[in-house]
Amino acid sequence: MVELENSTRPNCAIIYHPDGFHADREQVKGRHSAGAGFLKGFVDHSGVDKFVAVTAAKADFEDFEQLVGALDPKGRPRVWARVHDRHLLAQTGTLFVPGPGLEAEAWNRRYGNERDYSLCGVTHTVASDRVIAGLSRYLVAPTQPWDALVCTSTSVRQVVERIIGHGAEYLGERFGVAVSNPVRLPVIPLGVDCDHYAPGITGADARASLRKRLGIENGDVAALFLGRLSFHAKAHPTPMFIAAERAARRWPDGKLHVLLVGQFPNHWIEKEFHAAAKRFCEVAQVHVLDGSDNDIVHASWRAADLFLSLSDNIQESFGLTPIEAMAAGLPCIVSDWNGYKDTVVDGETGFRVQTLAPGGGTGVDLADRYALGLDTYDRFIGATSLSTVTDIEGCAEALHRLCADNELRAHQSAAAIARARSSYDWRVVVHAYQELWSELAELRCSAQGLSIRDHTDQSARNDFPDPFDMFQGHPTSLLQPDTLVCLKSPDPIGDIAQFREGELHTFVAHAFLSDAETDAILTGLCDGPRKVSSFDAFERDRRKCMRTLLWLGKFDLVEFQ
């Protein structure tokens, strides 16, 4: 990594839509929390002199302005940019895309100099058809070696590499050429505001109040699951319930309480959760709390003694809640799955429970059903969840150890806080982003570009080609720079006036030279025929000059030889 001084920390322009940066909402998802956390972390720790938002609508920028204004006590300027504001994007150096979709922005960049700025995206879920298709298009979009997709975990980088790799294999087999992905795939985790979660004096009252409300005695242990309460899209609860019940029966010195804090997607799923808790937990006490209530969420972090999450879902790529739990001083019992493999150090900051899933080839029919519309996305990811094993006995044993050993809990609590601060505080994460952006800036100067646009003859996008190139077989002949242009009208300035009345002949005036420039061409032709390339306007704007000459010919003011 490039080491940066405070005075040289690079900035970025942020593609901003309110949906991606507000976490105070119903049915909050990981990407909402990640976006809100990134923006606050960037304001707090980037050290930049202004904040740049790229939005399509002024109302979205006004939302950005208000949100950043509330986060920034220094009152630094907020600047509005559009994607076509290439000079401002070049000044900033990096366009931050709050998701993996770099394709559209790579095409947009081709309208200017492709070395002006880098693209930097970040992974969230990578299981949906839309995201997978977008990643596959990295191979054919004009992405460059100075672009990056930040992968939030080692596991998700492996997924991205496999998705792009399969696409490269297909293109290679089809066209007989080697295809590779130019986009860098660094691993930078999501972050957390450790000060916000840090245990302290203010948390003691919240802890006591919620534990009293739930009937959790001083000698009892509360295991917290916080997140979406969805058995198909987050974590199937039954292994957790069975493990909690086993641990509770083995520990006679107190009661084990399981706090489920989150929001249900619908009443049917809520009903199934309650039924499963009743069916599988008798000694272990299960409490379901409203995750849309910020006061309850805050109190839950304080009231808990440990964190428990047996994620088994391919939709999850990082898992933010364990690092929030570590920042809150909670030992974590998690599945050995996705980003949890990176964040929770087994035996030090908690325990990772082993998982087992089928290998490649056993989900082809599931993929085909999803592609054909026979299964919804929810059922597609649900089928993978039901085919994934988490070690229930291993979880029960980890729970029992932490319930029975106060000293172990205290040791892992301290280790969790230290790890959260050293590796996942937004101060650390934002600086890692800025070091990456500095590296990308160096690559913009040194790396060889791929399929750099020739602005002379190429349109920016393959799917929006030059119409005169595409349809050049339609006319009898093509106007050339050495074609002679002759006047046909004895009074061209007088005759052209009738074609300037109304909009019948001028309804796309921006595509042609100005009236003054056109009159200058006609005046010049009064001295005799001239080659197309001899006009001053040809030197200034070859395209408009040639189109204007043909416009004059269309209405019989000039002819071509």
C-alpha positions in Angstrom: 0.0 0.0 0.0 1.1 3.6 -0.6 1.6 5.4 2.7 -0.1 8.8 2.7 0.5 12.0 4.6 -2.5 13.8 5.9 -1.9 16.6 3.3 -2.0 14.2 0.4 -5.1 12.1 1.1 -7.0 11.7 -2.2 -10.7 12.5 -2.6 -13.4 10.8 -4.6 -16.7 11.8 -6.2 -19.5 9.7 -4.8 -22.3 8.5 -7.0 -25.1 9.3 -4.6 -28.7 8.2 -4.4 -30.5 8.6 -1.0 -31.6 4.9 -1.1 -28.0 3.8 -0.7 -26.9 6.0 2.2 -29.8 6.1 4.8 -29.9 3.3 7.4 -32.7 4.9 9.5 -35.5 3.0 7.6 -37.8 0.1 7.7 -36.4 -3.2 6.5 -32.8 -1.9 6.6 -30.3 -4.1 4.7 -26.6 -4.5 4.9 -25.9 -2.2 1.9 -27.9 0.6 3.6 -25.9 0.3 6.8 -22.6 0.0 4.7 -23.4 3.1 2.7 -24.4 5.2 5.7 -21.3 4.0 7.6 -19.0 4.7 4.7 -20.3 8.2 4.2 -20.0 9.1 7.9 -16.6 7.4 8.0 -15.4 9.4 5.0 -16.6 12.7 6.4 -14.9 11.9 9.8 -11.6 10.5 8.6 -10.8 11.3 5.0 -9.3 14.8 5.7 -10.5 16.1 2.3 -11.4 19.7 1.7 -14.7 19.2 0.0 -17.3 16.5 -0.7 -18.4 15.8 -4.2 -21.6 14.0 -5.1 -22.6 12.8 -8.6 -26.4 12.7 -8.9 -28.8 12.7 -11.7 -31.4 14.9 -9.9 -30.9 18.1 -8.0 -33.1 16.8 -5.3 -30.7 13.9 -4.7 -27.8 16.3 -4.3 -29.9 18.4 -1.9 -30.3 15.2 0.2 -26.5 14.7 0.1 -25.9 18.3 1.1 -28.2 18.0 4.1 -26.9 14.6 5.2 -23.2 15.6 4.9 -23.9 19.0 6.5 -25.3 17.2 9.5 -22.2 14.9 9.7 -19.5 17.5 9.2 -18.9 20.0 12.0 -16.3 21.8 9.9 -18.9 22.8 7.3 -16.7 21.9 4.3 -18.2 22.6 0.8 -20.5 20.1 -0.9 -20.1 20.1 -4.6 -22.7 18.8 -7.2 -21.4 17.0 -10.2 -23.0 15.2 -13.1 -21.5 12.2 -14.9 -20.7 14.5 -17.8 -18.8 16.9 -15.6 -15.5 15.3 -16.7 -13.3 18.2 -15.6 -14.5 18.0 -12.0 -14.3 14.2 -12.0 -10.7 14.5 -13.3 -9.8 16.9 -10.5 -11.2 14.5 -8.0 -9.4 11.5 -9.5 -11.8 8.7 -8.4 -15.4 8.0 -9.0 -16.8 5.9 -6.1 -19.6 3.6 -7.1 -21.5 2.3 -4.0 -21.9 -1.1 -5.5 -20.3 -3.5 -8.0 -21.8 -1.9 -11.2 -18.8 -0.4 -12.9 -20.0 -1.1 -16.5 -22.2 2.0 -17.1 -19.6 4.3 -15.6 -16.8 2.8 -17.7 -18.8 3.6 -20.8 -19.7 7.1 -19.6 -16.0 7.7 -19.0 -15.2 7.1 -22.7 -16.9 10.4 -23.6 -13.7 12.0 -22.3 -10.2 11.0 -21.6 -10.2 7.5 -20.0 -7.2 8.3 -18.0 -8.8 11.3 -16.3 -10.1 9.3 -13.3 -10.5 5.8 -11.9 -13.6 3.8 -11.0 -13.9 2.2 -7.6 -16.8 0.0 -6.7 -17.6 -2.2 -3.7 -19.3 -5.5 -3.3 -22.5 -6.1 -1.5 -24.5 -9.2 -2.4 -23.1 -11.0 -5.4 -25.7 -13.8 -5.7 -28.4 -12.1 -7.8 -28.7 -12.4 -11.6 -28.3 -8.7 -12.1 -25.1 -8.5 -10.1 -23.6 -11.6 -11.7 -24.4 -10.3 -15.2 -22.8 -7.0 -14.4 -19.6 -8.6 -13.1 -19.5 -10.7 -16.3 -19.6 -7.6 -18.4 -16.4 -6.3 -16.9 -14.7 -8.3 -19.6 -16.4 -6.5 -22.5 -17.0 -3.0 -20.9 -14.2 -0.5 -21.2 -12.9 -1.1 -17.7 -9.2 -0.3 -17.2 -6.2 -1.5 -15.1 -6.6 1.7 -13.0 -10.1 0.6 -11.9 -10.9 -1.4 -8.8 -13.8 -3.4 -7.3 -13.3 -3.5 -3.5 -14.2 -6.9 -2.2 -15.2 -6.8 1.4 -14.0 -10.3 2.2 -11.6 -12.9 0.9 -14.6 -15.2 0.3 -16.5 -12.6 -1.9 -13.3 -12.0 -3.9 -13.2 -15.7 -4.7 -16.8 -15.5 -5.8 -16.1 -12.5 -8.1 -13.1 -14.2 -9.5 -15.1 -17.3 -10.3 -17.9 -15.3 -11.9 -15.6 -13.3 -14.1 -13.4 -16.4 -14.7 -16.4 -18.3 -16.1 -17.2 -15.4 -18.4 -13.6 -15.3 -19.6 -13.7 -19.1 -20.3 -16.8 -18.7 -22.3 -15.4 -15.9 -24.4 -12.1 -17.7 -24.8 -13.8 -20.9 -26.1 -16.1 -19.0 -28.4 -13.5 -16.7 -30.0 -10.3 -18.6 -29.5 -8.6 -15.8 -27.5 -7.4 -15.4 -24.0 -9.5 -13.0 -22.0 -8.7 -11.5 -18.6 -10.2 -9.1 -16.2 -8.3 -5.7 -15.9 -10.1 -4.5 -12.8 -8.2 -4.8 -9.6 -9.9 -6.8 -6.8 -8.4 -5.7 -3.5 -9.9 -6.8 -0.2 -10.9 -4.0 2.1 -13.6 -4.7 4.8 -16.6 -2.7 5.7 -16.0 -0.5 8.7 -17.6 0.4 12.0 -17.6 3.5 14.2 -16.0 1.9 17.2 -16.7 4.8 19.5 -20.4 4.5 18.8 -20.5 0.9 20.0 -17.9 1.1 22.8 -19.0 -0.2 26.1 -19.1 2.6 28.7 -20.8 4.1 31.7 -23.8 5.3 29.6 -24.4 1.7 28.5 -24.8 0.3 32.0 -28.3 1.8 32.5 -29.5 0.5 29.1 -28.1 -2.9 29.9 -29.8 -3.1 33.3 -33.1 -1.8 32.0 -33.5 -4.2 29.1 -32.3 -7.2 31.1 -34.8 -6.4 33.8 -37.6 -6.0 31.2 -36.7 -9.4 29.7 -36.2 -11.2 33.0 -32.5 -11.8 32.5 -30.9 -12.2 35.9 -27.3 -11.2 36.8 -26.0 -14.7 36.5 -27.8 -15.4 33.2 -26.2 -15.1 29.8 -27.8 -13.3 26.9 -26.8 -14.3 23.3 -27.6 -11.7 20.7 -28.6 -12.2 17.1 -29.1 -8.9 15.4 -30.0 -8.5 11.8 -32.7 -9.4 9.3 -35.0 -12.1 10.6 -35.3 -14.1 7.5 -34.7 -17.9 7.2 -34.1 -17.8 3.5 -32.1 -14.6 3.0 -30.0 -14.3 6.2 -29.7 -17.2 8.5 -31.9 -20.2 9.1 -32.8 -20.0 12.8 -33.3 -23.7 13.6 -29.6 -24.7 14.0 -29.2 -21.7 16.3 -32.3 -22.7 18.4 -31.2 -26.4 18.7 -27.7 -25.4 19.7 -28.9 -22.9 22.2 -31.2 -25.5 23.8 -28.4 -28.0 24.0 -26.1 -25.4 25.7 -28.9 -24.3 28.1 -29.5 -27.9 29.2 -25.8 -28.4 29.9 -25.4 -25.3 32.0 -27.2 -25.5 35.3 -25.7 -22.3 36.8 -28.0 -19.9 35.0 -30.3 -19.4 32.1 -29.3 -18.8 28.5 -31.4 -16.2 26.7 -31.4 -15.7 23.0 -32.2 -12.2 21.8 -33.5 -11.9 18.3 -33.3 -8.2 17.3 -34.4 -7.4 13.8 -37.3 -7.0 11.4 -39.3 -9.7 9.7 -39.9 -9.3 5.9 -43.6 -10.4 6.4 -46.0 -11.9 8.9 -45.6 -15.5 7.5 -41.9 -15.5 8.2 -42.5 -14.0 11.6 -45.0 -16.8 12.4 -42.5 -19.5 11.3 -39.8 -18.0 13.5 -42.0 -18.0 16.6 -43.2 -21.5 15.9 -39.6 -22.8 15.5 -38.5 -21.0 18.7 -41.4 -22.7 20.6 -40.7 -26.1 19.0 -36.9 -26.2 19.6 -36.3 -24.1 22.7 -37.7 -25.1 26.1 -34.9 -24.3 28.6 -33.3 -21.6 26.4 -35.4 -18.5 26.5 -36.0 -16.7 23.2 -36.9 -13.0 23.1 -37.9 -11.3 19.8 -37.3 -7.5 19.8 -38.1 -4.8 17.2 -35.0 -4.0 15.2 -36.6 -0.9 13.8 -36.5 0.8 17.2 -33.0 2.4 17.6 -33.3 2.5 21.3 -33.9 -1.2 21.5 -31.0 -1.9 19.1 -28.7 0.3 21.3 -29.9 -1.4 24.5 -29.5 -4.9 23.0 -25.8 -4.3 22.3 -25.4 -3.4 26.0 -27.6 -6.1 27.4 -25.9 -9.0 25.6 -23.0 -11.0 26.8 -22.1 -12.6 23.5 -23.1 -12.4 19.8 -24.5 -15.4 17.9 -24.9 -15.6 14.1 -25.0 -18.8 12.1 -25.2 -17.2 8.6 -25.7 -19.9 5.9 -26.8 -17.7 3.0 -25.0 -17.0 -0.3 -26.6 -13.5 -0.4 -24.3 -12.4 2.4 -20.8 -11.5 1.4 -19.3 -9.8 4.5 -21.6 -9.6 7.5 -21.4 -6.3 9.3 -22.9 -7.3 12.6 -20.0 -9.3 14.0 -17.7 -6.3 13.7 -20.3 -4.2 15.4 -20.5 -6.8 18.1 -16.7 -6.9 18.5 -16.7 -3.1 18.8 -19.3 -3.5 21.5 -17.1 -5.9 23.3 -19.1 -9.1 22.6 -17.4 -12.4 21.9 -18.8 -13.8 18.7 -20.0 -17.3 17.9 -20.5 -17.3 14.1 -20.6 -19.8 11.3 -17.3 -20.3 9.4 -18.9 -18.6 6.4 -18.3 -15.7 4.0 -16.8 -12.6 5.6 -17.0 -14.1 9.1 -13.9 -16.2 8.1 -11.9 -12.9 8.0 -13.4 -11.0 10.9 -13.8 -13.4 13.8 -10.5 -15.0 15.0 -11.4 -18.5 16.2 -10.5 -18.9 19.8 -9.5 -15.3 20.3 -12.4 -13.0 19.6 -15.0 -15.8 19.6 -15.5 -19.1 17.9 -16.2 -20.0 14.3 -18.5 -23.0 13.8 -17.7 -25.3 10.8 -20.0 -25.3 7.8 -20.5 -27.8 4.9 -22.0 -27.3 1.5 -22.0 -29.2 -1.8 -19.4 -28.4 -4.4 -19.7 -27.2 -8.0 -22.1 -29.2 -10.3 -24.7 -29.8 -7.6 -26.6 -26.5 -8.2 -26.8 -26.4 -12.0 -30.5 -27.3 -11.9 -31.1 -24.6 -9.3 -29.4 -22.0 -11.5 -31.4 -23.1 -14.6 -34.7 -22.9 -12.7 -33.8 -19.4 -11.5 -32.7 -18.3 -15.0 -35.9 -19.7 -16.6 -38.1 -17.9 -14.0 -39.4 -21.2 -12.5 -38.0 -20.1 -9.1 -37.8 -16.6 -7.6 -34.6 -15.2 -6.2 -35.8 -15.9 -2.7 -36.4 -19.6 -3.5 -33.1 -19.8 -5.3 -31.1 -18.6 -2.3 -33.4 -20.5 0.0 -32.5 -23.8 -1.7 -28.8 -23.1 -1.2 -29.4 -22.3 2.5 -31.3 -25.5 3.1 -28.4 -27.4 1.5 -25.8 -25.8 3.8 -24.8 -27.4 7.1 -23.7 -25.5 10.2 -22.2 -27.6 13.0 -24.9 -27.5 15.6 -22.9 -29.5 18.2 -19.9 -27.2 17.7 -22.1 -24.2 18.2 -23.6 -25.7 21.4 -20.2 -26.4 22.8 -19.0 -22.9 22.1 -22.1 -21.5 23.7 -21.6 -23.7 26.8 -17.9 -22.7 27.1 -18.8 -19.0 27.0 -21.7 -19.4 29.4 -19.7 -21.3 31.9 -16.5 -19.3 31.8 -16.8 -15.6 32.8 -13.0 -15.2 32.5 -13.0 -16.5 28.9 -15.8 -14.1 28.0 -13.9 -11.2 29.5 -10.7 -12.2 27.6 -12.5 -12.5 24.3 -14.4 -9.3 24.9 -11.1 -7.4 25.3 -9.6 -9.1 22.2 -12.8 -8.3 20.2 -12.6 -4.6 21.0 -8.9 -4.4 20.2 -9.4 -6.2 16.8 -12.4 -4.0 15.9 -10.4 -0.8 16.6 -7.2 -2.0 14.8 -8.8 -3.5 11.7 -12.4 -2.3 11.2 -12.7 1.2 12.6 -13.7 3.5 9.8 -10.5 5.5 10.4 -8.5 2.4 9.3 -10.9 1.5 6.5 -11.2 5.0 4.9 -7.4 5.3 4.9 -7.2 1.9 3.1 -9.5 3.2 0.4 -7.4 6.3 0.0 -4.2 4.3 -0.3 -5.9 2.3 -3.0 -7.0 5.4 -4.8 -3.4 6.7 -4.8 -2.2 3.4 -6.3 -4.9 3.7 -9.0 -3.7 7.3 -9.7 -0.2 5.9 -10.3 -1.6 3.3 -12.7 -3.5 5.9 -14.7 -0.1 7.4 -15.5 1.9 4.2 -16.1 -0.4 1.3 -17.1 -1.2 0.3 -20.6 -4.8 1.0 -21.4 -7.2 -1.4 -23.1 -9.3 -0.5 -26.1 -8.8 3.2 -25.5 -11.2 5.2 -27.6 -10.1 6.9 -30.8 -12.1 10.1 -30.5 -11.5 10.9 -34.2 -13.6 8.1 -35.6 -15.2 6.1 -32.7 -18.3 6.8 -30.8 -18.1 6.3 -27.0 -20.3 3.2 -27.0 -20.5 0.2 -29.3 -24.2 0.1 -28.8 -24.6 3.7 -29.9 -22.5 3.7 -33.1 -21.9 6.6 -35.5 -25.0 6.5 -37.8 -23.1 7.6 -40.8 -20.6 4.8 -40.3 -23.3 2.2 -39.7 -25.5 3.2 -42.7 -22.7 4.1 -45.1 -24.0 1.5 -47.5 -27.3 3.3 -47.9 -26.4 6.3 -50.1 -25.1 6.2 -53.7 -21.8 7.9 -52.6 -20.1 9.5 -49.6 -19.0 13.1 -49.2 -15.2 13.3 -49.0 -12.7 16.0 -47.9 -11.6 16.5 -51.5 -15.1 16.7 -52.9 -15.7 20.0 -54.7 -18.6 22.2 -53.5 -20.2 24.6 -55.9 -22.9 27.3 -55.5 -26.3 26.6 -57.2 -28.1 29.7 -55.9 -27.3 33.1 -57.5 -28.4 34.7 -54.2 -27.4 32.2 -51.5 -27.7 34.6 -48.5 -31.2 35.7 -49.6 -32.3 32.2 -50.5 -31.2 30.5 -47.3 -33.5 32.8 -45.2 -36.6 30.8 -46.3 -35.1 27.7 -44.8 -34.5 29.3 -41.5 -38.1 30.3 -40.9 -39.9 28.0 -38.5 -38.4 24.7 -37.5 -39.1 22.4 -40.4 -35.4 22.7 -41.6 -33.7 23.6 -38.4 -35.2 21.4 -35.7 -31.8 19.9 -34.7 -29.8 23.1 -35.1 -27.1 21.9 -32.6 -26.0 19.3 -35.2 -24.9 22.0 -37.7 -22.8 25.1 -37.9 -24.2 28.4 -36.7 -26.0 30.8 -39.1 -22.9 33.0 -39.2 -20.6 30.2 -40.0 -22.9 28.9 -42.6 -23.2 32.3 -44.2 -19.4 32.5 -44.3 -19.3 29.3 -46.3 -21.8 30.6 -48.8 -19.9 33.9 -49.1 -16.6 32.0 -49.7 -18.3 29.9 -52.5 -19.2 33.1 -54.3 -15.5 33.2 -55.5 -15.8 29.7 -57.0 -15.9 26.0 -56.2 -13.9 24.8 -53.2 -12.9 21.5 -51.7 -14.7 20.5 -48.6 -11.4 20.5 -46.6 -10.6 24.1 -47.6 -13.2 25.8 -45.4 -12.0 27.3 -42.1 -15.0 25.5 -40.4 -13.6 22.2 -41.6 -10.5 22.8 -39.5 -12.6 23.8 -36.4 -15.3 21.2 -36.6 -15.0 18.7 -39.4 -18.2 16.9 -38.5 -20.5 19.9 -38.3 -18.9 21.4 -41.4 -19.6 18.3 -43.5 -23.1 17.9 -42.2 -23.8 21.6 -42.9 -22.6 21.4 -46.4 -24.9 18.4 -47.0 -27.8 20.4 -45.4 -27.1 23.2 -48.0 -27.1 20.5 -50.7 -30.3 19.0 -49.4 -32.2 22.2 -50.1 -30.4 22.9 -53.4 -28.2 25.8 -52.3 -25.0 24.0 -53.3 -24.0 20.9 -55.4 -21.1 18.5 -55.2 -18.7 17.4 -57.9 
